[in-house]
Amino acid sequence: MKLKSHLLFILLLELFFCNQTVANPSVIKPALTSANFDKRVTKISLKFDDGKKNRYVDVGTGVFVTDDSKYIYLVSAGHVFKKALKILLDRKGKLIFFQRFYSLTGDGSERIKTYEEDLIDRWKNGFLRFGEKGMADIGILMVRSFIPPKKFEGKGEGVILGEQNLDPSQYISVSVDVLNDESVLKYSEVEKAEDVYFFGYPALATLNTKDASHRLDPIIRKGIVSKFIDRYKIIIDGFVSSGNSGSPVFVRREFIVPGGGYRIEFRFIGIITEYFPYVLKKQDKGDVGNAGLGLVESVDNILNILSDYEALPSS
């Protein structure tokens, strides 16, 4: 009888927590977008001048970050930048990426500004850095210096870029992820089976639309932390495909708030660098399908590379 009562008590506890509702249901749905995580991502492309018309080639995904210094960095998989360099060494062109700017006037308007970088020049002058060869597939480009964050009462916070050709009293960019103890989870802090979300531009994301804001919106996908492997690498169970290289990955955590409801946090844990194919037989050569698993380079490696920029002059 005592055992039955004990089991009944456990069952009631499980039912309580499984069916725990959020005090304000509207908190969960917009948590990612209201924090502008999707706005910190950019498609990385190459632009060529063929003499007749410009031609664009997409090479991957990137995310804007800052380490509380005076610089903004574009982080992606190392092979994305290396592929771009290889192409640009043979053919004249520029690296292309974009940022979103939002109106401070309260009308909800948005401006999209496209940037063109001479990637070869940036690389030769030390503004493009890579992870240790064979150890970390990460590339980080210092894109420019910026004016420190300013607060606008009732308007939120963000980073105003220099050289933006936009009136800083009218527009603000919230497209930069500040890497600190409150915004990241290092390799040792991530746990198995945690929910993750990642943003990017897989090949399937090419939309037939004239609306630039729709065309540049990243695809958001969900997965879980599946396995930890050596040297700050994490495997996630989430469908990753070509074009997702450089996609930022965020862990989602829920905390029960005393008095009812949940507190939700999203922490940056790293970027996607590749997906795992599966091979049916040992003698099969090449990729045979997509196993639905992705490899994440931990934010630890990103922070290590950022530390190398400390002695660089302003761009």
HUHU-V333026 format. One record per backbone hydrogen bond with DSSP energy under -0.5 kcal/mol. CO is the residue of the C=O (numbers start at 1). NH is the residue of the N-H. If there is no record, write none. Layout:
# HUHU-V333026
CO&NH ; CO&NH
This chain:
# HUHU-V333026
1&5 ; 2&6 ; 3&7 ; 4&8 ; 5&9 ; 6&10 ; 7&11 ; 8&12 ; 9&13 ; 10&14 ; 11&15 ; 12&16 ; 13&17 ; 14&18 ; 15&19 ; 17&20 ; 21&261 ; 24&27 ; 25&28 ; 25&29 ; 26&30 ; 28&31 ; 30&34 ; 31&35 ; 32&37 ; 33&36 ; 36&39 ; 37&40 ; 38&41 ; 40&64 ; 42&62 ; 43&45 ; 44&59 ; 44&60 ; 45&96 ; 46&57 ; 47&94 ; 48&50 ; 48&55 ; 53&50 ; 55&48 ; 57&46 ; 60&44 ; 62&42 ; 63&75 ; 64&177 ; 65&73 ; 66&179 ; 70&146 ; 72&143 ; 72&144 ; 73&65 ; 73&75 ; 74&141 ; 75&63 ; 76&139 ; 77&80 ; 77&81 ; 78&82 ; 79&83 ; 80&84 ; 81&85 ; 82&86 ; 83&87 ; 84&88 ; 85&89 ; 86&90 ; 87&90 ; 87&91 ; 92&49 ; 94&47 ; 95&117 ; 96&45 ; 97&115 ; 99&113 ; 101&111 ; 102&172 ; 109&103 ; 111&101 ; 111&113 ; 113&99 ; 115&97 ; 117&95 ; 117&119 ; 118&122 ; 119&123 ; 120&124 ; 121&125 ; 122&127 ; 122&128 ; 123&126 ; 127&142 ; 129&140 ; 132&135 ; 132&136 ; 136&138 ; 137&78 ; 138&131 ; 139&76 ; 140&129 ; 140&142 ; 141&74 ; 141&143 ; 144&72 ; 145&162 ; 147&160 ; 150&158 ; 151&153 ; 152&155 ; 152&156 ; 156&152 ; 158&150 ; 159&161 ; 159&173 ; 160&147 ; 161&164 ; 166&168 ; 167&170 ; 167&171 ; 170&104 ; 172&102 ; 173&159 ; 176&178 ; 177&66 ; 177&179 ; 178&180 ; 180&183 ; 180&184 ; 183&268 ; 186&189 ; 186&190 ; 187&190 ; 191&194 ; 194&225 ; 195&252 ; 196&223 ; 197&250 ; 198&221 ; 200&219 ; 202&205 ; 203&206 ; 205&207 ; 207&209 ; 210&212 ; 211&215 ; 212&216 ; 214&217 ; 219&200 ; 221&198 ; 223&196 ; 224&237 ; 225&193 ; 227&235 ; 229&233 ; 232&298 ; 233&229 ; 234&296 ; 235&226 ; 235&227 ; 236&238 ; 236&294 ; 237&224 ; 238&240 ; 241&244 ; 242&203 ; 243&201 ; 244&247 ; 245&61 ; 247&272 ; 248&199 ; 249&269 ; 249&270 ; 250&197 ; 251&253 ; 251&267 ; 252&195 ; 253&265 ; 255&263 ; 257&260 ; 261&257 ; 263&255 ; 265&253 ; 267&251 ; 268&185 ; 269&299 ; 270&249 ; 271&297 ; 272&246 ; 274&295 ; 275&277 ; 276&291 ; 276&293 ; 278&288 ; 281&284 ; 288&278 ; 289&278 ; 289&291 ; 292&238 ; 293&276 ; 294&236 ; 295&273 ; 295&274 ; 296&234 ; 296&298 ; 297&271 ; 298&301 ; 298&302 ; 299&303 ; 300&304 ; 301&305 ; 302&306 ; 303&307 ; 305&308 ; 306&309 ; 307&310 ; 309&312
